[in-house]
Amino acid sequence: MRVLARTSTLHKLDEVNWYLHDVVFEKDAVDWDPETGIVRIQFEREAEQQETTYGLVVVEGVDNMTIDDPVDVGWYDINNLEYDETNSEVVINGNTPIGIRLRVRNGKSEISVLENVAGVER
């Protein structure tokens, strides 16, 4: 496993966004465990003339998760993550319309982008 990015500073998600922009994920692979407060999203990155890589976004400290999926196509790509301070939510926006809202405890969370995670592949 390799850590590509990790932050607990929710107002500064540039490094996380750099790694996650245009990765693809399946909506059904978004997993939230309410007991631990951890959301995991498996993703894959395809690059020209390179092998597809697989990874995982891990968001800790999540009290609630909602997914707004108006087009229901199943597969999406991430445009960016942003922090909505008013609602204490990390918002994951897709290029194809999807919005994943993760309400975090007291505005505190840690977001990690991992690659080459055992068991994460298609």
Summary of the structure (lengths in Angstrom):
residues: 122
radius of gyration: 13.5
end to end distance: 16.3
largest distance: 43.5
contacts: 344
relative contact order: 0.30
helix: 11%
strand: 52%
